Amino acid sequence: MGERTQRTASKKKTGYEHEGAKGRGVVRGRGRAPRHSGARLNLGEALQSASHTDPGRVRDHNEDCIESRPDIGLYVLADGMGGYNAGEVASGMATSLISDGLQEAWQPREVDKMGRGDAMALAERLSKEQIGRANSAIFTTSQNNPECAGMGTTLVVCLFYDNFVAVAHIGDSRLYRLRGELMEQVTRDHSLLQEQLDSGLITPEEAKLSQNKNLVTRALGIDPMVEPEVHVYETQPGDIYLLCSDGLSDMVEDEEIRLTLIALRTNPGLTVQQLVQAANDNGGRDNISAVLIRVVEPYGVPRGWLARFKAFFR
């Protein structure tokens, strides 16, 4: 873990491939939830998702961690950092604490009673609260355990609800969105390289060859407090959202990512496998993780007295 005047953290990956519901720990999640009596919709039907993670060609272990809770539209990706495999501890704590916290705090049947604007505001607030809670836990663990000193993690959190997605992120893990044939990077990296680009010190072409790619200016668990960047975006049927660690975005050009998303848009599982394979084919210098969510159909919440009356008798 290196330090600079901007409190940048150098990501040192020694990793660990753990397995949850889908394997030895990096991918955790809950399967599609059954439709309960009185439920207005099943997000598992409106959102099609898949994820894949791989240690890459160079690292022995995998310090990335993924958590999916499709029943509440929640997807979390973390890319751990720190020596002595501490990165896996940080990313694992981040994904589990944030997912469990939001699973408990975000109650769709109660949120349904709110106005849409209030629901957006609540999604932002709860995301910040749970990220803050995870940050405190990771920081405390690193302070109390020498083997975890300096550990931290990047983070991307997506919470889908009522035809919008609340996005929170820290560090240089990314969220991309494909709409039609246009792909955009939704998140802005918290990195020294991004600051150099913003200030005009280097060009995008020079950035591709920079030695500062792994220096993040913001990370979860490094300081007692952290400020995540949180925004809410409208979604549309056909949208594809890709959460990924820098092991993918550093190794595969954005245009290749875009073309892969377009070519395989109806098959999320094959898409994430192909993206990870492309990163490995290009060298696989870091752990590689991807989570893909495709909006199959609208998932708006019925509002008004008549909609609530009908829902009561379902």
C-alpha positions as CSV (number, residue, x, y, z in Angstrom):
1,M,0.0,0.0,0.0
2,G,1.7,3.2,-1.1
3,E,0.9,6.7,-0.1
4,R,1.2,10.0,-2.0
5,T,0.4,13.5,-1.1
6,Q,-3.1,13.0,-2.5
7,R,-3.4,9.9,-0.3
8,T,-3.4,7.6,-3.3
9,A,-3.3,3.9,-2.7
10,S,-1.5,1.5,-4.9
11,K,-3.4,-1.7,-5.4
12,K,-1.2,-4.7,-4.7
13,K,-3.0,-7.8,-5.7
14,T,-2.1,-11.1,-4.1
15,G,-5.7,-12.3,-4.0
16,Y,-7.7,-15.3,-3.1
17,E,-10.4,-17.1,-5.0
18,H,-13.2,-17.7,-2.6
19,E,-16.4,-19.3,-3.5
20,G,-20.0,-18.7,-2.6
21,A,-23.2,-19.8,-4.4
22,K,-21.4,-20.1,-7.7
23,G,-18.0,-21.3,-6.8
24,R,-15.3,-20.8,-4.3
25,G,-16.2,-17.4,-3.0
26,V,-15.7,-14.5,-5.3
27,V,-19.2,-14.6,-6.7
28,R,-21.9,-14.6,-4.0
29,G,-25.5,-14.1,-4.4
30,R,-29.0,-15.3,-4.0
31,G,-31.0,-16.9,-6.7
32,R,-34.2,-15.6,-8.2
33,A,-36.8,-15.0,-5.5
34,P,-40.2,-16.5,-5.8
35,R,-43.1,-14.1,-6.3
36,H,-44.7,-13.6,-2.9
37,S,-48.4,-13.0,-2.4
38,G,-49.1,-9.3,-2.9
39,A,-45.8,-8.6,-4.7
40,R,-46.1,-6.1,-7.5
41,L,-43.4,-7.6,-9.7
42,N,-40.4,-9.8,-9.7
43,L,-37.2,-7.9,-10.5
44,G,-35.7,-11.3,-11.5
45,E,-38.0,-11.2,-14.5
46,A,-37.4,-7.6,-15.4
47,L,-33.6,-7.7,-14.9
48,Q,-31.5,-10.4,-16.5
49,S,-28.0,-10.7,-14.9
50,A,-24.8,-12.7,-14.9
51,S,-21.4,-12.4,-13.4
52,H,-17.9,-13.9,-13.8
53,T,-14.6,-13.4,-12.1
54,D,-11.1,-14.8,-12.7
55,P,-7.7,-14.3,-11.0
56,G,-6.1,-13.5,-14.4
57,R,-2.8,-14.8,-15.9
58,V,-0.4,-13.2,-13.4
59,R,-1.9,-13.2,-9.9
60,D,-2.1,-16.3,-7.8
61,H,-5.3,-15.4,-6.0
62,N,-8.4,-13.3,-6.6
63,E,-9.0,-10.3,-4.4
64,D,-12.1,-9.2,-6.3
65,C,-15.5,-10.0,-4.8
66,I,-19.0,-9.9,-6.2
67,E,-22.4,-10.0,-4.5
68,S,-25.8,-10.2,-6.2
69,R,-29.2,-9.8,-4.6
70,P,-31.5,-10.0,-7.7
71,D,-34.6,-10.1,-5.5
72,I,-34.1,-6.5,-4.5
73,G,-32.2,-5.4,-7.6
74,L,-28.8,-5.1,-5.8
75,Y,-25.4,-5.7,-7.4
76,V,-22.1,-5.0,-5.7
77,L,-18.5,-5.3,-7.0
78,A,-15.3,-4.7,-5.0
79,D,-11.7,-4.9,-5.9
80,G,-9.5,-5.4,-2.8
81,M,-6.0,-4.0,-2.2
82,G,-3.4,-4.6,0.5
83,G,-0.5,-7.0,1.2
84,Y,-0.7,-10.5,2.7
85,N,-4.0,-11.2,1.0
86,A,-5.7,-8.5,3.1
87,G,-7.4,-7.2,-0.1
88,E,-9.6,-10.3,-0.1
89,V,-10.7,-9.5,3.4
90,A,-11.6,-5.9,2.5
91,S,-13.5,-6.7,-0.6
92,G,-15.3,-9.6,1.1
93,M,-16.3,-7.4,4.0
94,A,-17.5,-4.6,1.7
95,T,-19.7,-6.7,-0.4
96,S,-21.3,-8.7,2.4
97,L,-21.8,-5.8,4.8
98,I,-23.3,-3.5,2.2
99,S,-25.5,-6.2,0.7
100,D,-26.7,-7.5,4.1
101,G,-27.3,-3.9,5.3
102,L,-29.3,-2.9,2.2
103,Q,-31.2,-6.1,2.2
104,E,-32.4,-5.2,5.7
105,A,-32.9,-1.5,5.3
106,W,-34.3,-1.4,1.7
107,Q,-37.8,-2.9,2.0
108,P,-39.5,-2.6,-1.5
109,R,-43.0,-3.1,-0.1
110,E,-42.5,-0.1,2.2
111,V,-40.7,1.9,-0.4
112,D,-43.6,1.3,-2.8
113,K,-45.7,3.6,-0.5
114,M,-43.4,6.5,-1.2
115,G,-43.4,8.9,-4.0
116,R,-40.8,8.1,-6.7
117,G,-38.7,11.1,-5.9
118,D,-38.6,10.1,-2.2
119,A,-37.7,6.6,-3.2
120,M,-34.7,7.9,-5.2
121,A,-33.6,10.0,-2.3
122,L,-33.9,7.0,0.1
123,A,-31.9,4.8,-2.3
124,E,-29.1,7.4,-2.3
125,R,-29.2,7.9,1.5
126,L,-29.2,4.2,2.4
127,S,-26.4,3.4,-0.1
128,K,-24.3,6.1,1.6
129,E,-25.1,4.9,5.1
130,Q,-24.3,1.2,4.4
131,I,-21.1,2.2,2.6
132,G,-20.1,4.3,5.6
133,R,-20.8,1.4,7.9
134,A,-18.7,-1.0,5.8
135,N,-15.9,1.6,5.7
136,S,-15.8,1.9,9.5
137,A,-15.7,-1.9,9.9
138,I,-12.9,-2.4,7.3
139,F,-10.9,0.5,8.8
140,T,-11.3,-0.8,12.4
141,T,-10.2,-4.3,11.3
142,S,-7.1,-3.0,9.6
143,Q,-6.2,-1.0,12.7
144,N,-6.6,-3.9,15.0
145,N,-5.0,-6.6,12.9
146,P,-1.4,-6.1,11.7
147,E,-1.8,-8.6,8.9
148,C,-4.6,-6.4,7.5
149,A,-2.8,-3.0,7.9
150,G,-3.5,-0.7,5.0
151,M,-6.2,-2.9,3.4
152,G,-8.9,-1.3,1.4
153,T,-11.1,-1.8,-1.7
154,T,-12.7,-0.1,-4.6
155,L,-16.5,-0.4,-4.9
156,V,-19.4,-0.1,-7.3
157,V,-23.0,-0.5,-6.0
158,C,-26.1,-0.6,-8.2
159,L,-29.6,-0.7,-6.7
160,F,-32.4,-1.0,-9.3
161,Y,-35.9,0.0,-8.5
162,D,-38.9,1.6,-10.2
163,N,-37.2,2.2,-13.6
164,F,-34.2,3.8,-12.1
165,V,-30.8,2.7,-10.8
166,A,-29.0,4.3,-7.8
167,V,-25.2,4.0,-8.4
168,A,-22.5,4.5,-5.7
169,H,-18.8,4.1,-6.3
170,I,-15.4,4.6,-4.8
171,G,-12.1,4.2,-6.6
172,D,-11.5,3.0,-10.2
173,S,-13.9,0.1,-10.6
174,R,-16.4,1.1,-13.2
175,L,-20.0,1.1,-14.4
176,Y,-20.7,1.2,-18.1
177,R,-24.1,1.5,-19.8
178,L,-24.9,0.4,-23.3
179,R,-28.1,2.1,-24.6
180,G,-28.8,1.2,-28.2
181,E,-25.3,1.1,-29.7
182,L,-23.9,3.9,-27.6
183,M,-21.8,2.9,-24.6
184,E,-21.0,5.4,-21.8
185,Q,-18.8,5.2,-18.8
186,V,-21.3,6.1,-16.0
187,T,-18.8,6.4,-13.2
188,R,-15.7,8.6,-13.1
189,D,-12.6,7.1,-11.7
190,H,-11.2,8.3,-8.4
191,S,-7.6,8.0,-9.5
192,L,-4.4,10.0,-10.0
193,L,-4.6,9.2,-13.7
194,Q,-8.1,10.7,-14.0
195,E,-7.0,13.8,-12.1
196,Q,-4.1,14.2,-14.5
197,L,-6.5,13.8,-17.5
198,D,-8.9,16.3,-16.0
199,S,-6.1,18.9,-15.4
200,G,-4.8,18.4,-19.0
201,L,-1.4,17.1,-17.7
202,I,-1.6,14.1,-20.0
203,T,-3.6,13.1,-23.1
204,P,-5.9,10.1,-23.3
205,E,-3.3,8.4,-25.5
206,E,-0.6,9.0,-22.9
207,A,-2.9,7.7,-20.2
208,K,-3.0,4.3,-21.9
209,L,0.8,4.0,-21.3
210,S,0.8,5.6,-17.8
211,Q,2.5,3.9,-14.9
212,N,-0.1,5.5,-12.5
213,K,-3.0,3.3,-13.5
214,N,-3.2,1.6,-10.2
215,L,-3.1,4.7,-8.0
216,V,-6.6,5.4,-6.6
217,T,-7.3,8.7,-4.7
218,R,-10.3,7.3,-2.9
219,A,-10.8,3.8,-1.4
220,L,-13.1,2.1,1.1
221,G,-11.5,1.3,4.5
222,I,-8.3,3.4,4.1
223,D,-9.5,6.3,6.3
224,P,-12.0,6.6,9.2
225,M,-14.5,8.2,6.8
226,V,-15.0,8.1,3.1
227,E,-17.3,10.0,0.7
228,P,-18.8,7.8,-2.0
229,E,-20.0,9.3,-5.2
230,V,-23.7,8.6,-5.6
231,H,-26.1,9.4,-8.4
232,V,-29.5,8.2,-9.7
233,Y,-30.1,7.4,-13.4
234,E,-33.3,6.6,-15.3
235,T,-33.2,3.2,-17.0
236,Q,-34.8,2.0,-20.2
237,P,-35.8,-1.5,-21.5
238,G,-32.8,-2.8,-23.5
239,D,-30.2,-1.0,-21.4
240,I,-27.2,-3.1,-20.4
241,Y,-25.2,-2.2,-17.3
242,L,-21.7,-3.6,-16.8
243,L,-19.9,-3.4,-13.4
244,C,-16.2,-4.3,-13.8
245,S,-12.9,-4.1,-12.0
246,D,-9.9,-2.4,-13.6
247,G,-8.6,-5.9,-14.5
248,L,-11.1,-5.7,-17.3
249,S,-11.1,-2.0,-18.2
250,D,-7.3,-1.8,-18.2
251,M,-6.9,-4.8,-20.5
252,V,-9.8,-4.4,-22.9
253,E,-10.4,-1.2,-24.9
254,D,-13.8,0.4,-24.5
255,E,-14.6,-0.2,-28.1
256,E,-14.1,-3.9,-27.8
257,I,-16.2,-3.9,-24.7
258,R,-19.0,-2.1,-26.6
259,L,-18.9,-4.4,-29.6
260,T,-19.0,-7.4,-27.3
261,L,-22.0,-6.1,-25.4
262,I,-23.8,-5.4,-28.7
263,A,-23.0,-8.8,-30.3
264,L,-24.0,-10.8,-27.3
265,R,-26.6,-8.5,-25.8
266,T,-29.2,-11.3,-25.3
267,N,-26.9,-13.6,-23.5
268,P,-25.4,-12.0,-20.3
269,G,-23.7,-15.2,-19.2
270,L,-21.8,-15.6,-22.4
271,T,-21.0,-11.9,-22.5
272,V,-19.3,-11.8,-19.1
273,Q,-17.3,-14.9,-20.0
274,Q,-16.2,-13.4,-23.3
275,L,-15.1,-10.2,-21.7
276,V,-13.1,-11.9,-19.0
277,Q,-11.5,-14.1,-21.7
278,A,-10.6,-11.1,-23.7
279,A,-8.8,-9.5,-20.7
280,N,-6.9,-12.8,-20.2
281,D,-6.0,-12.9,-23.9
282,N,-4.6,-9.4,-23.6
283,G,-2.3,-10.4,-20.7
284,G,-4.6,-10.8,-17.7
285,R,-2.3,-8.8,-15.5
286,D,-4.8,-8.3,-12.7
287,N,-7.9,-10.0,-11.3
288,I,-10.8,-9.7,-13.7
289,S,-14.5,-9.3,-12.7
290,A,-17.6,-8.4,-14.5
291,V,-21.3,-8.2,-13.5
292,L,-23.8,-7.6,-16.3
293,I,-27.5,-6.5,-15.9
294,R,-29.8,-6.3,-18.8
295,V,-33.1,-4.5,-18.5
296,V,-35.6,-6.8,-20.2
297,E,-38.8,-4.9,-19.4
298,P,-40.0,-2.0,-17.4
299,Y,-40.2,-2.5,-13.6
300,G,-42.2,0.6,-12.6
301,V,-44.1,0.7,-9.4
302,P,-47.9,1.1,-9.7
303,R,-49.0,4.2,-7.7
304,G,-52.3,5.8,-6.8
305,W,-55.2,4.5,-4.7
306,L,-56.5,2.1,-7.3
307,A,-53.1,0.4,-7.8
308,R,-52.6,0.1,-4.1
309,F,-56.2,-1.3,-3.7
310,K,-55.6,-4.0,-6.4
311,A,-52.2,-4.9,-4.8
312,F,-53.8,-5.4,-1.5
313,F,-56.0,-8.2,-2.8
314,R,-53.2,-10.0,-4.9
